[in-house]
Amino acid sequence: MKILLASLIVSLLVAGCQLTPRENKNQPLTDREIAIQKAKELFKEKQKEGMALIEGPCLTNEIIPDWVVDIAHDPRQPVDDLPENQCSAFTDGTAHHFVELDVSGKLIRAQ
């Protein structure tokens, strides 16, 4: 029994040493990770409010400083390229990063 318990403790310690930086709760989130997290939260709020997301609108021109949130189709459709469906802060260069979610709220890309 003692050997089993000791083996379990060693296994847990070894597993803990193999954590990637993101799995380490003490590691701060990057701006990209924060923007993605907040974008998904905003998506859920807008969905609950009944906002029409199928057209691929811009959800916000600033989810955090320098980051916008845009909805698009995956694969991309012509409606996604309409100026009224794009975040003006990104197209005019005010913001330099974006989170792009699909119409069901899944991450397409963030850069």
Buried (B, 14 or more C-beta within 10 A) or exposed (E): EEEEEEEEEEEEEEEEEEEEEEEEEEEEEEEBEBBBBBBBEBBEEBEEEEBEBEBBBBBBBBBBEBBBBBBBBBEEBEBBEEEEBBBEBBEEEEBEBBBBBBBEBEEBEBE
